[in-house]
Amino acid sequence: MTTIAKPGAELAASLVEQSRMEALHTPMDTLLDGALAGKVTEDGLFRVLGRLWTLKRMMYYIYGGWAMGINVNEYPATVDYLFSKQLYDDSTHEMQYVDEILRRKMVRTQSRAFAHDYCKFSETSRVAYYIFSLRALANYSQNIRIAAMNLGAKVIELGWLERLGASYPDPHVRAILAGQVAETRSHVLMGKLIVERFVTSDVDATLASNSCVSTRKNYLFALEEFSNFALGIPMPEDSEEPELPEGIE
Amino acid sequence: MLEPILQDFLDKWVYPTGFSGPGAEFRLKETERFIPVWNNVVIGALHKANEQLNSENEDWKRNGALGGYSGEGPHMSIKQMSTQLLSVSIPQQAKYIDLQRMRARQVWDEVKHGSLHADILLRGGWIKKETELLDDPRAANQGDPAYFGLTAMVPHIHPLSRAGQNYLEEAVACLRLISVLSVMEDPLVRHENDSQLLEEMMHFIEGKYQIDAYALTPEDQEPIKAVFDYLLRPWGRSAAHAKEAEHAKK
């Protein structure tokens, strides 16, 4: 039986562990606490669903840009198979969020959802900050951006999806979030596979690690906006930015 | 005289429409130009499949799978389809997000079709692992770079341009698959073709739906017509399919 080389195994385990620590309590857990205490109104829920939908529908642009940067024969087909499934999964999740907005009659049509303040893509929002940071990962190769996304933000997303999917008081919202757990977990596992097998040099390992740290922070930065917006908590100063990893100016 | 396979395809999938209005009218008018091409595709595919049936060796299976892998394998598919996600600008997303959703699905479909071609090579004993294809240029060769380049240029043309490609070319794919399946008994080849037929059909129907639903003004129809015109040029892909059939008949 052939043994598959896993030069990045230690790095993958380390990134997952770091991200799990960050995922233990996220702004989405603050939202959950608020919901359990009856402090999330229907309007507050609309705010967070709108933000989640906006984030997911921006992923078409991120994934489109990343996929264009995977050249023929650059990686074994595994990389393409797994990434295309992730792209399709996140497209499904995008539809689930807007379907719930429509099902609850928060707006009457999808086009009205696009026009609503809670769902608009605003360049000055933290969603935009996070999306822009993901788009910049197109400058790196696929192994590095998957390390950043799938072993960073996706680990955090998995954490809050599991908790809100188990405990969010509204049964419809709980079902949507719980339903996304299996696919998000598969994205984390896919990220682990990519990093284990395809982060093979010291320079790529450092870049993967730095990108993972910043992607995690940027994702949490965006989630804080979601939670505060839903709970009616004023945002901190707009000038606040996530800390850059050590060594990056 | 239309081939029965084409007539059946037209009656079941092309002519029935849930829409009325300028989009559907435009599509049906344009379709008249494609019928001779599609008919020749069926003739050519049937001729080729019968030749393959009478072949003394199985090289055609390997070559077909390698060609399929290079054209719609995981590498090429993810390149080709990802451009489609970017063909809708953020201000246009309210109108065209369904196109992005359909294309997200199509990325996944096309990549999976690559694995069907790899299955032929694996089960036929020509390779032991799919990774061996990284060392075979036949599995990565772009036989018609301009076609793939057209797809890549779509984000710079119009969100509906790809609808034209899906309508005209995915119909070609469907007709070829149906033609092959009408004569082939080989279980491996049937698996390769049958397993992707419904998805190719869906891509064709997506093109049809997008034209019917969205191409309602001359401004929206023009970029689709331009794609049709291109594909029907003597050097265009659809014309090339028809030429193949002419050679087959001779």
Interface residues (C-beta under 8 A of the other chain):
Chain A: R57 Y60 Y61 Y63 G64 G65 W66 A67 M68 I70 N71 V72 N73 P76 A77 D80 Y81 F83 S84 K85 L87 Y88 D90 S91 E94 M95 Q110 S111 F114 A115 F121
Chain B: G73 P74 H75 M76 S77 I78 K79 M81 S82 T83 Q84 L85 L86 V88 I90 Q93 A94 K95 I97 Q100 R101 A104 R105 V107 W108 V111 K112 G114 S115 A118 E130 T131 L133 L134 A140
